[in-house]
């Protein structure tokens, strides 16, 4: 996000995650992972958005990903 801000106005991170372009990007990543044979071998679609003001909550959430 920081690098992209040099291009102009940018949505806040909390709103950015709800944008259609992000959903399409993540859906594509999952499609590519499935096509490459990752099911059962790698984690697909569990990216992490850093939250510097809530590191403890972020880590709790991240630890829960493999359990999902």
Backbone atoms as SQL, in Angstrom:
CREATE TABLE atoms (id INTEGER PRIMARY KEY, chain TEXT, resi INTEGER, resn TEXT, atom TEXT, x REAL, y REAL, z REAL);
INSERT INTO atoms VALUES
  (1, 'A', 1, 'UNK', 'N', 0.834, -1.188, 0.000),
  (2, 'A', 1, 'UNK', 'CA', 0.000, 0.000, 0.000),
  (3, 'A', 1, 'UNK', 'C', 0.869, 1.239, 0.000),
  (4, 'A', 2, 'UNK', 'N', 1.924, 1.248, 0.803),
  (5, 'A', 2, 'UNK', 'CA', 2.761, 2.439, 0.909),
  (6, 'A', 2, 'UNK', 'C', 3.323, 2.836, -0.453),
  (7, 'A', 3, 'UNK', 'N', 3.852, 1.891, -1.192),
  (8, 'A', 3, 'UNK', 'CA', 4.418, 2.187, -2.509),
  (9, 'A', 3, 'UNK', 'C', 3.333, 2.695, -3.452),
  (10, 'A', 4, 'UNK', 'N', 2.164, 2.091, -3.403),
  (11, 'A', 4, 'UNK', 'CA', 1.071, 2.491, -4.295),
  (12, 'A', 4, 'UNK', 'C', 0.560, 3.893, -4.001),
  (13, 'A', 5, 'UNK', 'N', 0.721, 4.358, -2.777),
  (14, 'A', 5, 'UNK', 'CA', 0.237, 5.697, -2.424),
  (15, 'A', 5, 'UNK', 'C', 0.952, 6.781, -3.220),
  (16, 'A', 6, 'UNK', 'N', 2.116, 6.500, -3.723),
  (17, 'A', 6, 'UNK', 'CA', 2.836, 7.481, -4.521),
  (18, 'A', 6, 'UNK', 'C', 2.116, 7.751, -5.844),
  (19, 'A', 7, 'UNK', 'N', 1.229, 6.853, -6.236),
  (20, 'A', 7, 'UNK', 'CA', 0.487, 7.017, -7.490),
  (21, 'A', 7, 'UNK', 'C', -0.722, 7.933, -7.324),
  (22, 'A', 8, 'UNK', 'N', -1.147, 8.185, -6.096),
  (23, 'A', 8, 'UNK', 'CA', -2.296, 9.064, -5.882),
  (24, 'A', 8, 'UNK', 'C', -3.125, 8.621, -4.688),
  (25, 'A', 9, 'UNK', 'N', -4.369, 9.104, -4.662),
  (26, 'A', 9, 'UNK', 'CA', -5.269, 8.823, -3.538),
  (27, 'A', 9, 'UNK', 'C', -5.481, 7.315, -3.373),
  (28, 'A', 10, 'UNK', 'N', -5.634, 6.909, -2.128),
  (29, 'A', 10, 'UNK', 'CA', -5.755, 5.493, -1.809),
  (30, 'A', 10, 'UNK', 'C', -6.800, 5.316, -0.713),
  (31, 'A', 11, 'UNK', 'N', -7.554, 4.228, -0.767),
  (32, 'A', 11, 'UNK', 'CA', -8.531, 3.935, 0.277),
  (33, 'A', 11, 'UNK', 'C', -7.830, 3.510, 1.565),
  (34, 'A', 12, 'UNK', 'N', -8.480, 3.749, 2.709),
  (35, 'A', 12, 'UNK', 'CA', -7.928, 3.212, 3.957),
  (36, 'A', 12, 'UNK', 'C', -7.894, 1.682, 3.899),
  (37, 'A', 13, 'UNK', 'N', -6.953, 1.079, 4.603),
  (38, 'A', 13, 'UNK', 'CA', -6.775, -0.368, 4.561),
  (39, 'A', 13, 'UNK', 'C', -8.064, -1.110, 4.924),
  (40, 'A', 14, 'UNK', 'N', -8.815, -0.588, 5.908),
  (41, 'A', 14, 'UNK', 'CA', -10.037, -1.265, 6.328),
  (42, 'A', 14, 'UNK', 'C', -11.070, -1.324, 5.210),
  (43, 'A', 15, 'UNK', 'N', -11.095, -0.329, 4.336),
  (44, 'A', 15, 'UNK', 'CA', -12.029, -0.333, 3.202),
  (45, 'A', 15, 'UNK', 'C', -11.446, -1.042, 1.989),
  (46, 'A', 16, 'UNK', 'N', -10.143, -1.043, 1.861),
  (47, 'A', 16, 'UNK', 'CA', -9.486, -1.648, 0.709),
  (48, 'A', 16, 'UNK', 'C', -9.785, -3.140, 0.616),
  (49, 'A', 17, 'UNK', 'N', -9.822, -3.813, 1.756),
  (50, 'A', 17, 'UNK', 'CA', -10.052, -5.255, 1.763),
  (51, 'A', 17, 'UNK', 'C', -11.427, -5.638, 1.217),
  (52, 'A', 18, 'UNK', 'N', -12.371, -4.700, 1.191),
  (53, 'A', 18, 'UNK', 'CA', -13.724, -4.968, 0.699),
  (54, 'A', 18, 'UNK', 'C', -13.904, -4.613, -0.775),
  (55, 'A', 19, 'UNK', 'N', -12.863, -4.127, -1.415),
  (56, 'A', 19, 'UNK', 'CA', -12.964, -3.725, -2.822),
  (57, 'A', 19, 'UNK', 'C', -12.985, -4.947, -3.756),
  (58, 'A', 20, 'UNK', 'N', -13.766, -4.877, -4.838),
  (59, 'A', 20, 'UNK', 'CA', -13.849, -6.000, -5.786),
  (60, 'A', 20, 'UNK', 'C', -12.496, -6.422, -6.363),
  (61, 'A', 21, 'UNK', 'N', -11.595, -5.474, -6.559),
  (62, 'A', 21, 'UNK', 'CA', -10.302, -5.825, -7.150),
  (63, 'A', 21, 'UNK', 'C', -9.493, -6.730, -6.224),
  (64, 'A', 22, 'UNK', 'N', -9.617, -6.533, -4.919),
  (65, 'A', 22, 'UNK', 'CA', -8.891, -7.376, -3.964),
  (66, 'A', 22, 'UNK', 'C', -9.475, -8.781, -3.968),
  (67, 'A', 23, 'UNK', 'N', -10.803, -8.895, -3.991),
  (68, 'A', 23, 'UNK', 'CA', -11.452, -10.212, -4.043),
  (69, 'A', 23, 'UNK', 'C', -11.035, -10.953, -5.314),
  (70, 'A', 24, 'UNK', 'N', -11.011, -10.247, -6.451),
  (71, 'A', 24, 'UNK', 'CA', -10.606, -10.878, -7.714),
  (72, 'A', 24, 'UNK', 'C', -9.147, -11.338, -7.638),
  (73, 'A', 25, 'UNK', 'N', -8.281, -10.513, -7.060),
  (74, 'A', 25, 'UNK', 'CA', -6.871, -10.859, -6.906),
  (75, 'A', 25, 'UNK', 'C', -6.719, -12.124, -6.054),
  (76, 'A', 26, 'UNK', 'N', -7.427, -12.175, -4.921),
  (77, 'A', 26, 'UNK', 'CA', -7.321, -13.330, -4.040),
  (78, 'A', 26, 'UNK', 'C', -7.939, -14.576, -4.667),
  (79, 'A', 27, 'UNK', 'N', -9.064, -14.414, -5.375),
  (80, 'A', 27, 'UNK', 'CA', -9.676, -15.552, -6.069),
  (81, 'A', 27, 'UNK', 'C', -8.725, -16.121, -7.119),
  (82, 'A', 28, 'UNK', 'N', -8.043, -15.249, -7.831),
  (83, 'A', 28, 'UNK', 'CA', -7.080, -15.695, -8.838),
  (84, 'A', 28, 'UNK', 'C', -5.930, -16.465, -8.183),
  (85, 'A', 29, 'UNK', 'N', -5.448, -15.968, -7.051),
  (86, 'A', 29, 'UNK', 'CA', -4.368, -16.669, -6.352),
  (87, 'A', 29, 'UNK', 'C', -4.793, -18.082, -5.959),
  (88, 'A', 30, 'UNK', 'N', -6.028, -18.228, -5.493),
  (89, 'A', 30, 'UNK', 'CA', -6.529, -19.551, -5.132),
  (90, 'A', 30, 'UNK', 'C', -6.638, -20.432, -6.373),
  (91, 'A', 31, 'UNK', 'N', -7.174, -19.888, -7.458),
  (92, 'A', 31, 'UNK', 'CA', -7.284, -20.665, -8.706),
  (93, 'A', 31, 'UNK', 'C', -5.920, -21.161, -9.179),
  (94, 'A', 32, 'UNK', 'N', -4.924, -20.295, -9.123),
  (95, 'A', 32, 'UNK', 'CA', -3.573, -20.671, -9.554),
  (96, 'A', 32, 'UNK', 'C', -3.011, -21.744, -8.621),
  (97, 'A', 33, 'UNK', 'N', -3.208, -21.576, -7.303),
  (98, 'A', 33, 'UNK', 'CA', -2.731, -22.574, -6.352),
  (99, 'A', 33, 'UNK', 'C', -3.362, -23.937, -6.584),
  (100, 'A', 34, 'UNK', 'N', -4.663, -23.950, -6.863),
  (101, 'A', 34, 'UNK', 'CA', -5.351, -25.212, -7.147),
  (102, 'A', 34, 'UNK', 'C', -4.831, -25.842, -8.433),
  (103, 'A', 35, 'UNK', 'N', -4.632, -25.008, -9.461),
  (104, 'A', 35, 'UNK', 'CA', -4.145, -25.512, -10.747),
  (105, 'A', 35, 'UNK', 'C', -2.720, -26.059, -10.637),
  (106, 'A', 36, 'UNK', 'N', -1.949, -25.542, -9.685),
  (107, 'A', 36, 'UNK', 'CA', -0.564, -25.999, -9.509),
  (108, 'A', 36, 'UNK', 'C', -0.461, -27.232, -8.622),
  (109, 'A', 37, 'UNK', 'N', -1.600, -27.716, -8.132),
  (110, 'A', 37, 'UNK', 'CA', -1.578, -28.922, -7.312),
  (111, 'A', 37, 'UNK', 'C', -1.258, -28.684, -5.849),
  (112, 'A', 38, 'UNK', 'N', -1.562, -27.503, -5.322),
  (113, 'A', 38, 'UNK', 'CA', -1.241, -27.195, -3.930),
  (114, 'A', 38, 'UNK', 'C', -2.173, -27.818, -2.889),
  (115, 'A', 39, 'UNK', 'N', -3.423, -28.200, -3.220),
  (116, 'A', 39, 'UNK', 'CA', -4.290, -28.746, -2.167),
  (117, 'A', 39, 'UNK', 'C', -3.618, -29.904, -1.428),
  (118, 'A', 40, 'UNK', 'N', -3.615, -29.812, -0.103),
  (119, 'A', 40, 'UNK', 'CA', -2.976, -30.832, 0.717),
  (120, 'A', 40, 'UNK', 'C', -1.474, -30.670, 0.847),
  (121, 'A', 41, 'UNK', 'N', -0.899, -29.689, 0.141),
  (122, 'A', 41, 'UNK', 'CA', 0.555, -29.481, 0.169),
  (123, 'A', 41, 'UNK', 'C', 0.959, -28.074, 0.621),
  (124, 'A', 42, 'UNK', 'N', 0.063, -27.111, 0.434),
  (125, 'A', 42, 'UNK', 'CA', 0.406, -25.721, 0.754),
  (126, 'A', 42, 'UNK', 'C', -0.833, -24.963, 1.182),
  (127, 'A', 43, 'UNK', 'N', -0.609, -23.868, 1.841),
  (128, 'A', 43, 'UNK', 'CA', -1.688, -23.004, 2.284),
  (129, 'A', 43, 'UNK', 'C', -2.080, -22.077, 1.138),
  (130, 'A', 44, 'UNK', 'N', -3.369, -22.019, 0.835),
  (131, 'A', 44, 'UNK', 'CA', -3.853, -21.178, -0.260),
  (132, 'A', 44, 'UNK', 'C', -4.861, -20.177, 0.294),
  (133, 'A', 45, 'UNK', 'N', -4.661, -18.907, -0.032),
  (134, 'A', 45, 'UNK', 'CA', -5.655, -17.895, 0.284),
  (135, 'A', 45, 'UNK', 'C', -5.719, -17.439, 1.725),
  (136, 'A', 46, 'UNK', 'N', -4.642, -17.522, 2.459),
  (137, 'A', 46, 'UNK', 'CA', -4.630, -17.066, 3.842),
  (138, 'A', 46, 'UNK', 'C', -3.544, -16.019, 4.036),
  (139, 'A', 47, 'UNK', 'N', -3.619, -14.962, 3.265),
  (140, 'A', 47, 'UNK', 'CA', -2.635, -13.886, 3.385),
  (141, 'A', 47, 'UNK', 'C', -2.786, -13.134, 4.697),
  (142, 'A', 48, 'UNK', 'N', -1.839, -12.301, 5.016),
  (143, 'A', 48, 'UNK', 'CA', -1.886, -11.541, 6.257),
  (144, 'A', 48, 'UNK', 'C', -1.681, -10.067, 5.962),
  (145, 'A', 49, 'UNK', 'N', -2.598, -9.252, 6.449),
  (146, 'A', 49, 'UNK', 'CA', -2.478, -7.799, 6.353),
  (147, 'A', 49, 'UNK', 'C', -1.961, -7.322, 7.699),
  (148, 'A', 50, 'UNK', 'N', -0.794, -6.740, 7.712),
  (149, 'A', 50, 'UNK', 'CA', -0.193, -6.286, 8.970),
  (150, 'A', 50, 'UNK', 'C', -1.062, -5.231, 9.647),
  (151, 'A', 51, 'UNK', 'N', -1.186, -5.351, 10.974),
  (152, 'A', 51, 'UNK', 'CA', -1.939, -4.391, 11.783),
  (153, 'A', 51, 'UNK', 'C', -1.018, -3.959, 12.922),
  (154, 'A', 52, 'UNK', 'N', -0.151, -2.993, 12.674),
  (155, 'A', 52, 'UNK', 'CA', 0.840, -2.610, 13.680),
  (156, 'A', 52, 'UNK', 'C', 0.243, -2.192, 15.020),
  (157, 'A', 53, 'UNK', 'N', -0.976, -1.629, 15.011),
  (158, 'A', 53, 'UNK', 'CA', -1.587, -1.173, 16.266),
  (159, 'A', 53, 'UNK', 'C', -2.230, -2.305, 17.058),
  (160, 'A', 54, 'UNK', 'N', -2.308, -3.505, 16.486),
  (161, 'A', 54, 'UNK', 'CA', -2.915, -4.646, 17.178),
  (162, 'A', 54, 'UNK', 'C', -2.139, -5.919, 16.848),
  (163, 'A', 55, 'UNK', 'N', -0.864, -5.933, 17.164),
  (164, 'A', 55, 'UNK', 'CA', -0.020, -7.086, 16.847),
  (165, 'A', 55, 'UNK', 'C', -0.494, -8.357, 17.557),
  (166, 'A', 56, 'UNK', 'N', -0.947, -8.247, 18.810),
  (167, 'A', 56, 'UNK', 'CA', -1.401, -9.436, 19.539),
  (168, 'A', 56, 'UNK', 'C', -2.625, -10.039, 18.858),
  (169, 'A', 57, 'UNK', 'N', -3.576, -9.200, 18.473),
  (170, 'A', 57, 'UNK', 'CA', -4.763, -9.690, 17.780),
  (171, 'A', 57, 'UNK', 'C', -4.420, -10.271, 16.425),
  (172, 'A', 58, 'UNK', 'N', -3.491, -9.638, 15.734),
  (173, 'A', 58, 'UNK', 'CA', -3.065, -10.127, 14.427),
  (174, 'A', 58, 'UNK', 'C', -2.433, -11.515, 14.557),
  (175, 'A', 59, 'UNK', 'N', -1.601, -11.708, 15.568),
  (176, 'A', 59, 'UNK', 'CA', -0.951, -12.996, 15.758),
  (177, 'A', 59, 'UNK', 'C', -1.969, -14.081, 16.154),
  (178, 'A', 60, 'UNK', 'N', -2.945, -13.723, 16.978),
  (179, 'A', 60, 'UNK', 'CA', -3.995, -14.679, 17.347),
  (180, 'A', 60, 'UNK', 'C', -4.743, -15.126, 16.102),
  (181, 'A', 61, 'UNK', 'N', -5.070, -14.179, 15.243),
  (182, 'A', 61, 'UNK', 'CA', -5.777, -14.468, 13.999),
  (183, 'A', 61, 'UNK', 'C', -4.912, -15.337, 13.085),
  (184, 'A', 62, 'UNK', 'N', -3.644, -15.009, 12.953),
  (185, 'A', 62, 'UNK', 'CA', -2.749, -15.754, 12.062),
  (186, 'A', 62, 'UNK', 'C', -2.547, -17.188, 12.551),
  (187, 'A', 63, 'UNK', 'N', -2.439, -17.372, 13.850),
  (188, 'A', 63, 'UNK', 'CA', -2.264, -18.716, 14.409),
  (189, 'A', 63, 'UNK', 'C', -3.494, -19.569, 14.121),
  (190, 'A', 64, 'UNK', 'N', -4.666, -18.947, 14.037),
  (191, 'A', 64, 'UNK', 'CA', -5.904, -19.680, 13.785),
  (192, 'A', 64, 'UNK', 'C', -6.010, -20.156, 12.340),
  (193, 'A', 65, 'UNK', 'N', -5.262, -19.556, 11.405),
  (194, 'A', 65, 'UNK', 'CA', -5.375, -19.929, 9.989),
  (195, 'A', 65, 'UNK', 'C', -5.124, -21.417, 9.734),
  (196, 'A', 66, 'UNK', 'N', -4.040, -22.012, 10.234),
  (197, 'A', 66, 'UNK', 'CA', -3.836, -23.435, 9.962),
  (198, 'A', 66, 'UNK', 'C', -4.923, -24.327, 10.586),
  (199, 'A', 67, 'UNK', 'N', -5.584, -23.801, 11.602),
  (200, 'A', 67, 'UNK', 'CA', -6.633, -24.576, 12.265),
  (201, 'A', 67, 'UNK', 'C', -7.958, -24.499, 11.516),
  (202, 'A', 68, 'UNK', 'N', -8.055, -23.571, 10.574),
  (203, 'A', 68, 'UNK', 'CA', -9.326, -23.370, 9.838),
  (204, 'A', 68, 'UNK', 'C', -9.589, -24.506, 8.867);
